[in-house]
Amino acid sequence: MAVDVASHYQLNTELYVNNPKKNVILTIELFWRKPMRTKSLISLFIILGLLAACAERNPHPMDMSVAVRNAGTKADHEALAEHYEEVAKEMQLKVDEHKRLLSQYEAKSYLYGKRALDLKAHCRRLINIYENAAEENLEMAKLHREM
């Protein structure tokens, strides 16, 4: 049995079957045919894309629970305090950024239409969250400095 394959994409393909009694020609219509390798590559790229989308973009530089448990010396606690202070600074920068955005939304709410109220509430909520996080990180830094 021999199949004439002119290309990977075929609409009409004739399949020649050698019959011992007489030659028979069967016509098989293939609407869309791709090689298995192409399908596998497409599947692989889709899976890799999904995995990349689910990956954490900014992973934490160190496991804090392990670092706190293993901190035994003054230098370890000092390093933890510095880390908490750095995180508090980052949170304060986010607070400042969202306060700036909030003032812009309040000053020119007519530019944002019905979404202005949602944007203001969103900024107020984020300001509250980031301020609390900054305070908690500073408190943790203070506790580690006292150890």
N, C-alpha and C positions, 0 to 999 in steps of 0.2 A: 504494500500500500504506500503510495507516494503522494505527498501533498505539495502543491505548488504555492509557495509563500513568496509573494512579490514584495510585500512590506509588512510592517507590524500592524498597520491599520488597513483593513480590507472590508469592502462592502459585499462583494460577490467573489467567492472562491469555488473553483471546481475541484472536487476530490475524485481522483482517478483510482478505481479499485480494479485490480486484475482478477478476473474470474476465470477459472480454468475452462469453462464451457464457452463463454463469450465475454468480451470486454464491456463493462458497464460504467457509465459516467454518472456520478451523483453530484448534484449541485447543492452546496450548503451555503446559506447566507450567514455571514458573520457580521453582526452590526457594529461591534466594537471589540477589538482584540488588542491587548497589550501584553508584552512579555512579563513574566513573573518578577523579574528583577526590577522593573520600573515600579510595579505595585509595591514591592518590598521597600524600595527607596522612599516612595511617597509616604508609606506608613511610618517608616523610621523618622522622617522629617517631622511628621505630625506629632509623633510621640516625643521627640526631642523638643519641639516647640512648646508642648504642654508642660514638660518638665521644667523648661527654662522659665515659663510663665509662673509656675508654682514655687520657684526657688526664692529664698529670702534675699532681697536685694542688698540690705545693709545688715549683715549678721553682727551680733554683738561680739566685740573683740575678745572677750574672755567670759568664761562661765563664772558668774558672780557667786553662785552658791558654793562652788568648789573653792573659789578664791577666799571667801569669807571663812569657810571651815578650816582652810589650811593656813590662814594668817595667824602666825604665832609670835612674830617679832615686831618690834616697834616700826621697823622699815616696811614690813608687810602692811601694817595698818596705815602707815603714812601713804603708801602707794594706793591703797583703797580709798583713802580720803581724797587724794588728788584726783582719782578717777571719778568719784562722786561729784567733786567740785566742777570737773570738766563737763560732765553730763548736765549739771545744773546750769552752767553757762550756755550750753546748747539749747536747753529748754527756755532760758531767758531770751535768747535770740529769737526763738519761735514766738514767744509772747510778744516781743517788740514788733515782729513782722505782722502778726495778726492784729495787733492794736493799730498799726498803720493801715492795714486793709479795712478794719472796722471804721476808722475815721473817714476813709475814702468812701465807703458804702453809705455812711451817714451824711457826708457832705454832698454827695452826688447820687442819691438814691434814685433819682429820676432816670438815670442812665440804665439802671438794672431792672426797671419795671416791677413786676410782681415778685421777682426773685430777690429783690432787695431785702425784704424781711427775713427770708430764709438765709441769705448770706450773712446778715447781721447776727442772727441767732447762732449760726454755725461758728462765726468768729468768736462770739462771746463764750460759747461752750469750749472751743479750743483754747482760748486764753485762760479760762478757769482750769482746764485739765493741765496745761503746761505750767501754770503758776503753782499748782499743787505738786506736780512732779518736781519742779525746781526746789520747792521748800523741802520736800521729802529727801531729795538728794543732798541738800545742804545739811539737813538733820543727820543723815547717815555719815556725812563727812565729819561733822562735829563729834559724833559718837566714836568714830575710828581715831580721831585725833586725841581723844581723851584716854584711849586704851594704851 
